[in-house]
Amino acid sequence: MRNWIQKSLVIIVAFLTFGIISPTHILWENLLVDKVNQKSISTHSTQPSYTIELTDEQPNSFVEDTIIQAKEQSLLKFGSRIGPVITNEFDQIIFPKIQEAIEFTLFNLDDESLKTLVISEKPTGNNSEKMFHIYDSTSGYDIIRFHVRTDRKPQDGYFFNFHYHSASDQFFKHYQLGDIYWSKNMPPKWMS
């Protein structure tokens, strides 16, 4: 029951603050510390406890590793021509929202499901949208897909539209992460 309450709290904070307050660092660390403390307490008690099973890689560590890989794949997608122009704005505005979406999605999965998840290692180049996907390595099914699309707005110029799709709605809906302005000139192709 306590685990359900903790997960609900993180979800509520994420939704109510629209990503301004990311449920990371302190909150995650406190949740992990509480679970480790429960594990040590439950070994001396006969009552059932609500603990995670200690494995080689804790869910918190897995989420952090996934976020690091997500950043690497994003920068790889931008390439050497687009990257230097948009990286600062991406780091400040878009990536915190990507991090929040990853945390929200992975936090709702059980430990067994987390063990089979991997992040795709090859973003697509040219004009394709794919930045990276997080998928189940056993089934091959995607859990969440992160994309960036080049949009041309008449009289405004070119923008990069960052969004993601979720398996929770069969990838039907675009969940907007934000736009970054390029210029009035057509941007180079991805990974160039």
N, C-alpha and C positions, 0 to 999 in steps of 0.2 A: 504494500500500500504506500509506504513512504517513497519508494522509487517512482511510483506513478505521480505522486504529488511533486517531487523534484522535477520530473520531466515536464509536467504541466506548468510549473513556475517558469522554467526556461522558455517554453513556447509562448506563454502569455507576455513575458517581458519582450521577446522578439517581435511579436505582433503589435503590442501597444506602443512601442517606441519607434516603429518603422525603421529599425536598424540603427537608430541614433545611439542606443545603448546596446552594444553587442553582448550577448550572454556568454562571454568567454572568460578567459584568464581566472579571475578571482572566483567567480561562480563555479566554473568547471573544477578548479582546484579544490574548492570547499566540498563539492559533491564527491570528488575522488577521495579526499581525506576522510570524509564521513563514512564512505564505504569501506575504506581500509580499517578505520577504527571499529566499525561494526564487525568486520571479519575477525579482528583480534578479540573483541568482546564476545562474539558468538561462539568461539571455541571453548569458552569457559562457562557457557550457559547451555541449558537444555532446551530453551525456547527456540523456535525457528527464527531465523533472521532474514532480512532482505538485503543480501549482499550479492556482489558480482563474483563470479568465479575468477580466481586469479589465474591469468594466462600469461603467455610470453609477452603479449602486447595488449595493454589495457585499451579500452575504447577511447579514452581521452588521448592517449598517445597515437592511436590510429587516426583519429580526427585531425590532430595536429600535423601528422605526416601527410595526410591527404591534402590539407590546406597548403602546405609547403609545395607539394607536387602541382597543385592547381595553379599556384603562382608561376612556377617554372613553365608549365604548359602554356599559360597565357602569354608570357614574355616571348616564348618560342613562336607562338602564333603571330605576334606583332612583327617580328623580324627586325632587321637593322635599320629599315627606313621608316617604319611607322612607330616602332617602339620608343625611340628617343623623344618623339614629339608628344606622345600621349601617356607615357608611363607615370608621370607625376599625378596627373588627374585620375588615371586609372587606380593608382594606389590609394588616393584620398577618397574617391567617391564610389567607384565600382567595386573594387576588391573587398571592402568591408561587407558589402551586400552579398557578394559571392560566398564569402566566409560564413555569413549568417545562414544562407540557404543550405550550405553543406552541413553545418552544425545541426540545423533544424531537421534535415532529412536523415542524417545518420543517427542522431540522438533518438529517433523513434524506432530504430532497428534493434533487435536483440543481439547479444554477443555472438551467437552462432552465425547470424546473417552477416555481421561485420567481418568475420574471418574470411569470407569468400569475396569481398569487394575489392576491386582494383580501379585505378584511374587510367584512362586511355593515355597512351604515350605519344601519339602522333596527331597534332592538330592538322587540319587541312589547310592547304595554301590556296593560291589564286583568289577566287571570289567566293569560295565555300565558307559556310558559317561556323563549322565545328571548331570550338576551342579545345574542350575535353569533355569526356563523359565518365561518370562513375557507374560501374556495372558489376554484376555478379559473375565472377570468373567461372563458376560451375555451370550456370544456365546460359550465360552469354547475354542475359537481358539487362538493359540499361535501367538504372535507378533514377538518375538525373542527368540532364544534358545541358551543357553551357555553350552558348553560341554568341557570335557577334556578327552583325550584318551591316553592310554599308548602305546607308540611305541617302538619297539626294532629295533635298527639300528645295523646291523652286525659290529662287532669289536669296536663299540662305546659304546654300552650299551643301557640302557633304558632312555627314555625321556617322559615327559608329554607334550602332544600337546594340547594347548588351542585354541579353535576356537568357532565361533558362526554361526548360521543359521538365516536367516531372512524371514519373510513372504513375503517380497517384491519380492522374486524370488521363492516362494513356497518351501523354505528351501532346494533348490537344491545345492547351492554353499556353500563351506566352506570358511568363512572369517577368515583367520589366525590371531591369537593374539600373538602367540609365543610359544616357547618350553622351558621347564626347564629340565635340566639334572638330572637324579636320580643317577644311578651308573651302573656298569656292572651286578650287581645282580638284580634279579626280585624284583620289589617293592611290598609292601604289598597291599592288596585289599583296595579299597576306604572305608572310614568310619570305618576303623579298629583301 
